[in-house]
């Protein structure tokens, strides 16, 4: 990942909170690049679960909060996938492959929007492939990677890296050895965005000047 402490943005494509965090990261001008790291929430013992609400009212309050946050970011109204939550394993394997070929950011963006702007659950291969096509990933290559042992192992390795870095919930930022996860990650993104959003940095949200390739 280069010299110096890791700067990671860890996400799971099944999480609406990761979607909100990703959209904020995409529109930030950063002083140093973030590596977008697909991490399966299932690999983190304390990651928030969206099937564990105590009652219908609690779930409704959560959904309303997400809608308010989306509106504050200028995003389209959330269209909740059916089912929600959905099994994101398939999409996360595709995201892992996307990272390997330098397309983690555009694929994550397309996949999140398929799920939470389009209302399409990413446990279906066709919706994953639509997101992949949006960033010029060949469907046959994606299907081959999803079914490959190497891709599964790399996703597991990402989970191990996240845990070793102290990540226990998603979304998560790892910056300079400090970990901000879950709600704290969202708040830190808001703070850093406010601090740097008007400065004339030339880097985009992926740390590059002219394209969306990610720093390895």
C-alpha positions in Angstrom: 0.0 0.0 0.0 3.0 2.3 -0.3 5.1 4.1 2.3 3.7 5.4 5.6 0.7 4.4 7.7 -2.2 2.9 5.8 -5.1 5.2 5.0 -8.1 2.9 4.4 -11.8 3.3 3.7 -13.3 -0.1 4.6 -16.8 -0.8 3.3 -19.4 -3.5 2.7 -21.8 -3.1 -0.2 -24.7 -4.4 1.9 -24.6 -1.4 4.3 -26.5 1.8 3.7 -24.2 3.5 6.2 -21.2 2.5 4.0 -23.1 3.9 1.0 -23.5 7.3 2.8 -19.9 7.3 3.8 -18.7 6.3 0.3 -20.7 9.2 -1.3 -19.1 11.6 1.1 -15.6 10.3 0.4 -16.3 10.5 -3.3 -16.9 14.3 -3.1 -14.1 15.1 -0.7 -10.8 16.7 -1.7 -8.3 14.8 0.3 -4.7 15.8 1.3 -3.7 12.1 0.9 -5.3 9.2 -0.8 -7.5 6.6 0.8 -7.3 3.0 -0.3 -10.8 1.6 -0.8 -10.9 -1.8 0.8 -13.8 -4.2 0.4 -14.3 -5.9 3.8 -17.1 -8.3 4.5 -19.1 -7.3 7.6 -19.3 -11.0 8.3 -15.6 -10.9 9.0 -16.0 -8.4 11.8 -17.5 -9.7 15.1 -18.9 -6.4 16.1 -20.2 -5.1 12.8 -23.7 -3.6 12.9 -26.4 -6.0 11.7 -29.4 -4.8 9.9 -31.6 -7.8 10.8 -31.3 -7.3 14.5 -33.8 -4.5 15.2 -35.7 -5.1 18.4 -39.0 -3.9 16.9 -40.6 -2.5 13.7 -40.5 1.0 15.2 -36.7 0.8 15.7 -36.2 -0.3 12.1 -38.4 2.5 10.8 -36.5 5.0 12.9 -33.2 3.7 11.4 -34.6 4.0 7.8 -35.8 7.5 8.4 -32.4 8.5 9.8 -30.7 7.1 6.7 -33.2 9.0 4.5 -32.4 12.3 6.3 -28.6 11.7 5.9 -29.0 10.9 2.2 -31.0 14.1 1.7 -28.4 16.1 3.5 -25.8 14.8 1.0 -28.0 15.7 -1.9 -28.6 12.1 -2.8 -31.7 10.6 -4.3 -34.3 9.2 -1.9 -33.2 5.8 -0.6 -35.0 3.0 -2.4 -34.7 0.1 0.0 -33.7 -3.2 -1.8 -36.0 -6.2 -1.4 -34.9 -8.0 0.6 -33.1 -5.8 3.0 -30.8 -6.7 4.5 -29.5 -8.8 1.6 -26.5 -11.2 1.4 -23.7 -9.1 0.0 -21.2 -11.9 -0.4 -21.5 -12.0 -4.2 -21.1 -8.3 -4.6 -18.1 -8.2 -2.2 -16.3 -10.8 -4.3 -16.9 -8.7 -7.3 -15.6 -5.6 -5.4 -12.5 -7.6 -4.5 -11.9 -8.4 -8.1 -12.6 -4.7 -9.0 -9.9 -3.7 -6.5 -7.4 -6.0 -8.1 -7.9 -4.4 -11.5 -7.9 -0.8 -10.2 -11.7 -0.2 -10.3 -12.6 -0.5 -6.7 -14.0 3.1 -6.5 -16.1 3.1 -9.7 -17.5 -0.4 -9.0 -18.3 0.4 -5.4 -20.1 3.6 -6.5 -22.1 1.8 -9.2 -23.0 -1.1 -6.9 -24.0 1.1 -3.9 -26.3 3.1 -6.3 -27.8 -0.1 -7.7 -28.6 -1.1 -4.2 -29.7 2.1 -2.4 -30.7 4.4 -5.3 -32.1 1.7 -7.6 -33.5 -0.6 -4.9 -31.9 -3.7 -6.3 -30.6 -6.3 -3.9 -27.0 -7.3 -4.7 -27.5 -10.9 -3.9 -28.6 -11.3 -7.5 -25.8 -11.8 -10.0 -27.5 -9.8 -12.7 -27.5 -6.6 -10.6 -23.9 -7.1 -9.7 -23.0 -7.5 -13.4 -24.9 -4.3 -14.2 -22.8 -2.4 -11.7 -19.7 -4.1 -13.2 -20.7 -3.1 -16.7 -21.0 0.5 -15.7 -17.3 0.6 -15.0 -16.3 -1.5 -18.0 -15.7 -4.8 -16.2 -16.3 -7.7 -18.6 -19.1 -9.9 -17.3 -17.3 -13.2 -18.0 -14.2 -12.0 -16.2 -16.4 -10.9 -13.2 -18.2 -14.2 -13.1 -14.9 -16.1 -13.3 -13.5 -14.0 -10.4 -16.5 -14.4 -8.3 -16.3 -18.2 -8.5 -12.6 -18.3 -8.0 -10.8 -19.5 -4.8 -8.2 -16.7 -5.1 -10.9 -14.0 -5.0 -12.4 -15.5 -1.8 -9.0 -15.7 -0.2 -8.2 -12.0 -1.0 -11.6 -11.0 0.5 -10.7 -13.0 3.6 -7.2 -11.3 3.7 -8.9 -7.9 3.5 -11.0 -8.9 6.6 -7.8 -10.0 8.4 -6.1 -6.7 7.5 -9.1 -4.7 8.8 -9.1 -6.6 12.0 -5.4 -6.2 12.5 -5.8 -2.5 11.9 -8.4 -2.4 14.7 -11.5 -2.2 12.6 -14.6 -3.8 14.3 -17.5 -2.1 12.5 -18.3 -0.6 9.1 -17.9 1.9 7.5 -14.4 2.5 8.9 -11.6 4.9 8.3 -8.0 4.0 9.2 -5.9 7.1 9.1 -2.5 7.4 10.7 -3.0 4.4 12.9 -6.3 5.7 14.2 -9.5 3.8 13.6 -12.9 5.5 13.3 -15.7 3.0 12.7 -19.5 3.1 12.3 -21.0 6.4 13.3 -17.6 7.9 14.3 -16.4 7.3 10.7 -19.4 9.2 9.3 -18.8 12.1 11.7 -15.1 12.2 10.9 -15.9 12.3 7.2 -18.2 15.2 7.8 -15.5 17.0 9.8 -12.7 16.4 7.3 -15.0 17.4 4.4 -15.8 20.7 6.1 -12.1 21.3 6.8 -10.9 20.6 3.2 -13.9 20.8 0.9 -13.1 24.4 -0.2 -9.3 24.0 -0.5 -7.7 23.7 -3.9 -6.3 20.2 -3.6 -5.8 18.6 -6.9 -6.4 15.0 -5.7 -9.8 13.3 -6.2 -11.4 11.0 -3.6 -9.2 8.2 -4.8 -5.9 10.1 -4.5 -5.3 10.7 -8.2 -5.2 13.8 -10.2 -6.8 12.9 -13.4 -8.5 9.5 -13.2 -10.1 7.1 -10.6 -7.3 4.6 -10.4 -6.5 3.7 -6.9 -3.1 3.8 -5.1 -2.1 0.2 -4.3 
